Amino acid sequence: MVKPETVGMSAARLERLDQVMKHRYVDGGYLPGFITQVYRNGELAHTGIVGSMDLERGRPMQEDAIFRIYSMTKPVIGVALMIAVEEGLVGLDDDVHNHIPSFKELGVYQSAMPTLLPNQPQQFIIRRPERHMKVIDLATHTSGLTYGFLRRTAVDQAYRKENVNAFDTPGGLQGMIDQLSRLPLEFSPGTQWNYSVGMDVLGYIIQQAYGMPLGEVLRRKLFEPLGMKDTHFYIPSGEIGRFTSCYQPGAGGKGLKLQDDGQKSTYAEPPLLEAGGGGLVSTTHDYMRMCRMLANRGNLDGVQILSPKSIQLFSLNHLEGGRELADMAPPGMFSEAGYAGQGFSICTGVNIDVAKTRLPGTLGEFFWGGAASTAFWVDPKEELAVVFMTQVIGTDARLTLRRDLRTLTYSAMTESYA
């Protein structure tokens, strides 16, 4: 690390970031502990390590702890997608059925036919979509696909009935694609924003394009070139001692109870399905390596992962007509971020109206989070990247946590480059 003042930040204010987050979220019983890293102007300006990685065993948080990053897997898939685009294997405007022929006849849900027998396959009345699904629709959650856990619509219910599961579908990614090929879309591609298995489908397209398993593509094209040695779809042999335990709110939302014991976790074994939408584990160091590359025009330590022009695409809103998430997402739709002032980029959210977010920030910064309350963002104009790692699922404090993290980080700036 360098002295923060040399990169336009205040050491005292970065220390305040840790103190406030510790007092409010760790001492307050919302988080077991956390790691925060702040990178600016080519240098690591701050690492804050607070609390515990395993409350039951009294193990303090350690800098090389391994975390479940869940939906922070999605931006990794976005980078892999752009690598495939640069290599001429995939186009953002490709029709998805060019890569997955069984998706060509997908229709939009109208209604469901009654089933007379317990094991009778569900039949649907469908209509033609207004246009075919494109790769960019998968990358922006506008494909018409969904998640079964959303529990909002008949299509969500059909996903649950078919057990479309992004972690343990029999037959892996091919098995999931086979399931999705039998189910209707929730809406015509491009017309709405709906959190979905779209990034898992992108993972399938990527693995088909390279003719090897998704995990192997990520290893060869991204993890090894960037030195991300602790990012995998499971915990390698001998590293389980570094794996954090995951928690959820206790009774009445107070305190924490164990959700997944890090020392007895199913993550110790390779998964049935390598889930591009949420299956990776990683460290703060590894994820920051990727963020540093994104903040540095696609290059890190002399390794060019993406061209500067491809990196610029992450700072643009790719929703049709330049619309905001607030205009396209159904009321109450789950998201890893708020909606106001935000669009969607290549597997990440993007800031398109700072005033509407009611938070400090910069046009074109891109970001996302994970189900266990992890978060990151990259602000290219300010040459800033922030990674926050913790492990709590289902906390009501998730969005205020990210609000405070963002406010305290930007408040530590003493110079602005934007």
C-alpha positions as CSV (number, residue, x, y, z in Angstrom):
1,M,0.0,0.0,0.0
2,V,1.0,3.6,-0.5
3,K,0.2,6.6,1.7
4,P,-3.3,7.6,0.7
5,E,-2.4,11.2,0.4
6,T,-0.2,10.4,-2.6
7,V,-3.2,9.3,-4.6
8,G,-5.7,12.0,-3.5
9,M,-7.2,10.3,-0.5
10,S,-7.1,10.9,3.3
11,A,-5.7,8.3,5.6
12,A,-7.7,9.6,8.5
13,R,-11.0,9.5,6.5
14,L,-10.3,5.9,5.2
15,E,-9.7,4.9,8.9
16,R,-13.1,6.5,9.6
17,L,-14.6,4.2,6.9
18,D,-13.5,1.2,8.9
19,Q,-14.6,2.6,12.2
20,V,-18.1,3.6,11.1
21,M,-18.7,0.3,9.3
22,K,-17.4,-1.7,12.3
23,H,-19.5,0.2,14.8
24,R,-22.7,0.2,12.7
25,Y,-22.6,-3.3,11.2
26,V,-20.2,-5.6,13.1
27,D,-20.7,-4.2,16.7
28,G,-24.4,-3.8,15.7
29,G,-24.7,-7.6,15.0
30,Y,-25.4,-7.3,11.2
31,L,-22.0,-8.7,10.0
32,P,-19.5,-11.1,11.5
33,G,-16.6,-9.1,9.9
34,F,-15.4,-7.6,6.6
35,I,-12.5,-6.7,4.4
36,T,-12.5,-3.4,2.4
37,Q,-9.9,-2.6,-0.2
38,V,-9.6,0.8,-2.0
39,Y,-7.4,1.2,-5.1
40,R,-6.8,4.6,-6.7
41,N,-4.5,6.0,-9.4
42,G,-2.7,2.8,-9.9
43,E,-2.0,2.1,-6.2
44,L,-3.6,0.2,-3.3
45,A,-4.6,3.0,-0.9
46,H,-6.4,1.1,1.9
47,T,-7.1,-2.3,3.3
48,G,-9.4,-2.6,6.2
49,I,-9.8,-5.9,8.0
50,V,-12.4,-6.1,10.8
51,G,-14.2,-8.8,12.9
52,S,-14.4,-12.5,12.4
53,M,-14.5,-15.0,9.5
54,D,-15.9,-17.8,11.7
55,L,-17.8,-16.8,14.8
56,E,-18.3,-20.3,16.1
57,R,-14.5,-21.0,16.2
58,G,-13.5,-17.5,17.2
59,R,-11.3,-17.1,14.1
60,P,-10.5,-13.4,13.3
61,M,-10.9,-12.2,9.7
62,Q,-7.7,-12.8,7.7
63,E,-6.6,-11.0,4.6
64,D,-6.4,-14.1,2.4
65,A,-9.9,-15.4,3.5
66,I,-12.0,-17.0,0.7
67,F,-15.6,-15.8,0.3
68,R,-18.7,-16.9,-1.6
69,I,-19.1,-14.1,-4.1
70,Y,-22.5,-15.3,-5.5
71,S,-23.7,-12.6,-8.0
72,M,-20.3,-10.9,-8.1
73,T,-19.6,-13.9,-10.4
74,K,-21.7,-12.1,-13.1
75,P,-19.2,-9.3,-13.8
76,V,-16.5,-12.0,-14.2
77,I,-18.7,-13.6,-16.9
78,G,-19.0,-10.1,-18.4
79,V,-15.2,-9.9,-18.7
80,A,-15.1,-13.4,-20.2
81,L,-17.8,-12.5,-22.6
82,M,-15.9,-9.5,-23.9
83,I,-12.8,-11.6,-24.3
84,A,-14.8,-13.9,-26.5
85,V,-16.2,-10.9,-28.4
86,E,-12.6,-9.6,-29.0
87,E,-11.5,-13.0,-30.2
88,G,-14.4,-13.1,-32.8
89,L,-16.2,-16.0,-31.2
90,V,-19.4,-14.1,-30.0
91,G,-21.1,-10.8,-30.9
92,L,-23.1,-8.8,-28.5
93,D,-25.8,-8.4,-31.2
94,D,-25.8,-12.1,-32.1
95,D,-29.2,-13.9,-31.9
96,V,-28.8,-16.3,-29.0
97,H,-30.2,-19.2,-31.2
98,N,-27.1,-18.9,-33.3
99,H,-25.3,-20.4,-30.3
100,I,-28.2,-22.3,-28.7
101,P,-30.4,-23.6,-31.6
102,S,-33.1,-24.8,-29.1
103,F,-33.8,-21.2,-28.1
104,K,-35.0,-20.2,-31.5
105,E,-38.6,-21.2,-30.9
106,L,-39.0,-19.8,-27.4
107,G,-42.3,-18.1,-27.0
108,V,-43.6,-15.6,-24.5
109,Y,-45.9,-16.8,-21.7
110,Q,-49.7,-16.2,-22.2
111,S,-51.2,-18.8,-19.9
112,A,-50.7,-22.4,-18.7
113,M,-52.8,-25.4,-19.7
114,P,-54.3,-27.4,-16.8
115,T,-52.5,-30.6,-15.9
116,L,-54.6,-33.7,-15.2
117,L,-52.0,-36.1,-13.9
118,P,-49.4,-35.5,-11.1
119,N,-46.3,-36.1,-13.4
120,Q,-47.8,-34.6,-16.5
121,P,-45.4,-32.1,-18.2
122,Q,-46.7,-28.5,-18.0
123,Q,-48.0,-27.2,-21.3
124,F,-48.2,-23.4,-22.0
125,I,-50.0,-21.1,-24.4
126,I,-47.4,-18.8,-25.8
127,R,-47.1,-16.0,-28.3
128,R,-44.2,-15.1,-30.6
129,P,-41.7,-12.6,-29.1
130,E,-41.4,-9.2,-30.7
131,R,-37.9,-10.1,-31.7
132,H,-35.4,-12.9,-31.0
133,M,-33.3,-12.9,-27.9
134,K,-29.8,-11.4,-28.4
135,V,-26.6,-12.0,-26.4
136,I,-26.7,-8.4,-25.1
137,D,-30.2,-9.2,-23.6
138,L,-28.6,-12.0,-21.5
139,A,-25.9,-9.6,-20.4
140,T,-28.4,-6.9,-19.3
141,H,-31.2,-9.1,-17.7
142,T,-33.6,-8.2,-20.5
143,S,-33.8,-11.6,-22.1
144,G,-37.2,-12.7,-20.8
145,L,-35.6,-15.3,-18.6
146,T,-36.1,-15.3,-14.8
147,Y,-35.2,-16.9,-11.5
148,G,-37.4,-19.4,-9.7
149,F,-36.7,-17.8,-6.3
150,L,-38.3,-14.5,-7.3
151,R,-41.8,-16.0,-6.7
152,R,-43.6,-13.3,-8.7
153,T,-45.1,-14.9,-11.8
154,A,-46.3,-18.2,-13.3
155,V,-43.0,-18.4,-15.2
156,D,-41.1,-18.2,-11.9
157,Q,-43.3,-21.0,-10.7
158,A,-42.6,-23.1,-13.7
159,Y,-38.8,-22.7,-13.1
160,R,-39.4,-24.1,-9.5
161,K,-41.5,-27.0,-10.8
162,E,-38.8,-27.9,-13.3
163,N,-36.1,-27.4,-10.6
164,V,-34.1,-24.9,-12.8
165,N,-31.3,-24.6,-10.3
166,A,-28.2,-22.6,-11.0
167,F,-26.1,-24.7,-8.7
168,D,-27.0,-28.4,-8.9
169,T,-29.0,-29.1,-12.0
170,P,-28.3,-32.6,-13.2
171,G,-26.4,-32.5,-16.4
172,G,-24.6,-29.3,-15.6
173,L,-25.0,-26.3,-17.9
174,Q,-26.3,-28.4,-20.7
175,G,-29.0,-29.8,-18.4
176,M,-30.1,-26.2,-17.5
177,I,-30.2,-25.2,-21.2
178,D,-32.4,-28.2,-21.9
179,Q,-34.8,-27.2,-19.1
180,L,-34.9,-23.6,-20.3
181,S,-35.6,-24.7,-23.9
182,R,-38.9,-26.2,-22.6
183,L,-40.1,-23.1,-20.7
184,P,-41.6,-19.9,-22.0
185,L,-40.1,-16.4,-21.7
186,E,-41.6,-14.0,-19.2
187,F,-41.7,-11.1,-21.8
188,S,-40.3,-10.3,-25.2
189,P,-36.6,-9.7,-25.1
190,G,-35.5,-6.1,-24.6
191,T,-38.8,-4.9,-23.2
192,Q,-38.3,-5.3,-19.5
193,W,-35.6,-5.8,-16.9
194,N,-35.8,-8.9,-14.8
195,Y,-33.1,-10.6,-12.7
196,S,-32.5,-13.9,-14.2
197,V,-30.3,-16.9,-15.1
198,G,-29.1,-15.0,-18.2
199,M,-25.5,-15.0,-17.0
200,D,-25.6,-18.8,-16.6
201,V,-26.7,-19.0,-20.2
202,L,-23.9,-16.7,-21.1
203,G,-21.5,-19.0,-19.3
204,Y,-22.9,-21.9,-21.5
205,I,-22.3,-19.8,-24.7
206,I,-18.8,-19.0,-23.6
207,Q,-18.0,-22.6,-22.9
208,Q,-19.4,-23.7,-26.2
209,A,-17.5,-21.1,-28.0
210,Y,-14.2,-22.3,-26.6
211,G,-15.1,-26.0,-26.6
212,M,-14.1,-26.5,-22.9
213,P,-15.8,-26.3,-19.5
214,L,-16.6,-22.7,-18.3
215,G,-14.2,-23.0,-15.3
216,E,-11.4,-24.0,-17.6
217,V,-12.1,-21.0,-19.9
218,L,-12.0,-18.6,-17.0
219,R,-8.8,-20.1,-15.7
220,R,-7.0,-19.9,-19.0
221,K,-8.3,-16.5,-20.2
222,L,-8.7,-14.6,-17.0
223,F,-7.6,-16.1,-13.7
224,E,-4.1,-17.3,-14.6
225,P,-3.2,-14.2,-16.7
226,L,-4.3,-11.9,-13.8
227,G,-2.8,-14.0,-11.0
228,M,-6.2,-14.8,-9.5
229,K,-5.1,-18.0,-7.9
230,D,-7.8,-18.3,-5.4
231,T,-10.9,-17.9,-7.6
232,H,-12.7,-21.1,-8.5
233,F,-16.1,-22.8,-8.5
234,Y,-15.1,-24.7,-5.4
235,I,-12.5,-24.7,-2.6
236,P,-9.3,-26.5,-3.8
237,S,-7.9,-29.3,-1.6
238,G,-5.9,-27.9,1.3
239,E,-7.5,-24.4,1.2
240,I,-10.7,-25.1,3.2
241,G,-9.1,-23.6,6.3
242,R,-9.2,-20.2,4.6
243,F,-12.9,-20.4,3.8
244,T,-15.3,-18.1,5.7
245,S,-18.5,-19.3,7.3
246,C,-21.7,-17.7,6.0
247,Y,-24.4,-16.3,8.2
248,Q,-28.0,-15.1,8.1
249,P,-30.0,-12.9,10.5
250,G,-31.2,-14.5,13.7
251,A,-34.7,-14.7,15.0
252,G,-36.6,-11.4,14.6
253,G,-33.7,-10.1,12.5
254,K,-31.4,-9.8,15.5
255,G,-27.9,-11.2,15.6
256,L,-26.5,-13.8,13.3
257,K,-27.0,-17.5,12.9
258,L,-24.9,-19.9,10.9
259,Q,-26.1,-20.5,7.3
260,D,-23.1,-22.5,5.9
261,D,-20.2,-23.7,8.0
262,G,-17.0,-22.9,6.1
263,Q,-15.2,-26.0,7.4
264,K,-18.0,-28.4,6.4
265,S,-19.3,-26.7,3.3
266,T,-20.4,-28.3,0.0
267,Y,-18.1,-25.8,-1.7
268,A,-15.3,-28.3,-0.8
269,E,-16.4,-30.4,-3.8
270,P,-16.7,-29.5,-7.5
271,P,-20.3,-28.5,-8.3
272,L,-22.7,-30.2,-10.7
273,L,-23.1,-26.9,-12.6
274,E,-20.5,-24.2,-13.0
275,A,-22.8,-21.3,-12.4
276,G,-21.8,-18.1,-14.2
277,G,-24.6,-16.3,-12.4
278,G,-23.3,-16.9,-8.9
279,G,-21.0,-19.9,-8.4
280,L,-17.5,-18.6,-7.8
281,V,-15.5,-18.2,-4.6
282,S,-12.7,-15.6,-4.4
283,T,-10.6,-13.4,-2.2
284,T,-10.5,-9.7,-1.8
285,H,-7.0,-9.7,-3.4
286,D,-8.2,-11.7,-6.4
287,Y,-11.3,-9.7,-7.1
288,M,-9.4,-6.5,-6.8
289,R,-7.0,-7.8,-9.4
290,M,-9.8,-8.0,-11.9
291,C,-11.1,-4.5,-10.8
292,R,-7.7,-3.0,-11.2
293,M,-7.5,-4.3,-14.7
294,L,-10.9,-2.8,-15.5
295,A,-9.9,0.5,-13.9
296,N,-6.6,0.5,-15.9
297,R,-8.0,0.3,-19.4
298,G,-7.8,-3.5,-19.6
299,N,-4.2,-3.9,-18.6
300,L,-2.6,-5.0,-15.3
301,D,1.1,-5.5,-14.7
302,G,1.8,-5.5,-18.5
303,V,-1.0,-8.1,-19.3
304,Q,-3.6,-6.8,-21.6
305,I,-6.9,-8.7,-20.9
306,L,-9.2,-6.4,-22.9
307,S,-8.7,-3.4,-25.2
308,P,-9.5,0.1,-23.8
309,K,-12.5,0.3,-26.2
310,S,-14.0,-2.8,-24.8
311,I,-13.5,-1.5,-21.3
312,Q,-15.4,1.7,-22.3
313,L,-18.5,-0.5,-23.0
314,F,-18.8,-1.3,-19.3
315,S,-19.4,2.4,-18.6
316,L,-22.3,2.6,-21.0
317,N,-26.0,1.9,-20.5
318,H,-27.0,-0.9,-22.8
319,L,-30.7,-1.0,-22.0
320,E,-32.9,-0.3,-25.1
321,G,-33.6,3.3,-25.6
322,G,-31.2,4.4,-22.9
323,R,-33.8,3.6,-20.3
324,E,-33.2,3.3,-16.5
325,L,-33.7,0.3,-14.4
326,A,-36.5,2.2,-12.6
327,D,-38.4,2.4,-16.0
328,M,-37.9,-1.3,-16.9
329,A,-38.0,-3.3,-13.7
330,P,-41.4,-4.5,-12.3
331,P,-42.3,-3.0,-8.9
332,G,-40.5,-4.9,-6.1
333,M,-38.1,-6.7,-8.4
334,F,-35.1,-8.1,-6.6
335,S,-31.8,-6.4,-7.4
336,E,-28.3,-6.2,-5.9
337,A,-28.6,-2.4,-6.1
338,G,-31.2,0.4,-6.1
339,Y,-32.8,1.5,-9.4
340,A,-32.9,5.3,-9.5
341,G,-30.3,6.9,-11.8
342,Q,-28.9,3.5,-12.8
343,G,-28.8,1.6,-16.1
344,F,-27.3,-1.7,-17.0
345,S,-24.0,-2.5,-18.7
346,I,-22.1,-5.7,-19.5
347,C,-23.3,-7.9,-16.6
348,T,-23.1,-4.9,-14.2
349,G,-25.1,-1.9,-13.2
350,V,-23.9,1.5,-14.4
351,N,-24.4,5.0,-13.0
352,I,-26.2,7.2,-15.6
353,D,-27.6,10.0,-13.4
354,V,-25.7,10.8,-10.2
355,A,-28.3,13.1,-8.8
356,K,-31.0,10.5,-9.0
357,T,-29.0,8.0,-7.0
358,R,-28.8,10.4,-4.0
359,L,-25.2,9.3,-3.5
360,P,-21.8,10.5,-4.4
361,G,-20.5,9.0,-7.5
362,T,-19.5,9.4,-11.2
363,L,-21.2,8.9,-14.5
364,G,-20.1,5.7,-16.0
365,E,-19.0,3.9,-12.8
366,F,-20.1,0.3,-12.9
367,F,-20.8,-2.0,-10.0
368,W,-22.6,-5.0,-8.6
369,G,-23.0,-7.1,-5.4
370,G,-23.5,-10.6,-4.2
371,A,-26.2,-12.4,-2.1
372,A,-23.8,-12.6,0.9
373,S,-23.6,-8.8,1.1
374,T,-20.4,-8.4,-0.9
375,A,-20.0,-5.5,-3.2
376,F,-17.6,-3.8,-5.7
377,W,-17.5,-0.8,-8.0
378,V,-15.1,0.6,-10.6
379,D,-15.0,4.3,-11.3
380,P,-12.8,4.8,-14.4
381,K,-12.9,8.6,-14.3
382,E,-11.7,8.8,-10.7
383,E,-9.3,5.9,-11.3
384,L,-10.9,4.1,-8.4
385,A,-11.9,0.6,-7.5
386,V,-13.4,-0.7,-4.3
387,V,-14.0,-4.3,-3.2
388,F,-16.0,-5.2,0.0
389,M,-16.1,-8.8,1.2
390,T,-18.3,-10.2,4.0
391,Q,-20.7,-13.2,4.4
392,V,-24.3,-12.6,5.4
393,I,-27.3,-13.7,3.4
394,G,-30.7,-12.0,3.7
395,T,-29.8,-9.1,5.9
396,D,-32.1,-6.0,5.7
397,A,-28.9,-3.9,6.1
398,R,-27.5,-4.9,2.7
399,L,-28.5,-1.8,0.8
400,T,-27.8,0.7,3.6
401,L,-24.4,-1.0,4.0
402,R,-23.5,-0.3,0.4
403,R,-24.8,3.2,0.7
404,D,-22.6,3.8,3.7
405,L,-19.6,2.1,2.0
406,R,-19.9,4.3,-1.0
407,T,-20.5,7.6,0.9
408,L,-17.5,7.0,3.3
409,T,-15.2,6.0,0.4
410,Y,-15.9,9.1,-1.7
411,S,-15.8,11.2,1.4
412,A,-12.2,10.1,1.8
413,M,-11.2,11.8,-1.4
414,T,-9.1,14.9,-1.3
415,E,-8.8,15.3,-5.1
416,S,-11.2,14.6,-7.9
417,Y,-10.1,13.6,-11.4
418,A,-13.5,13.6,-13.0
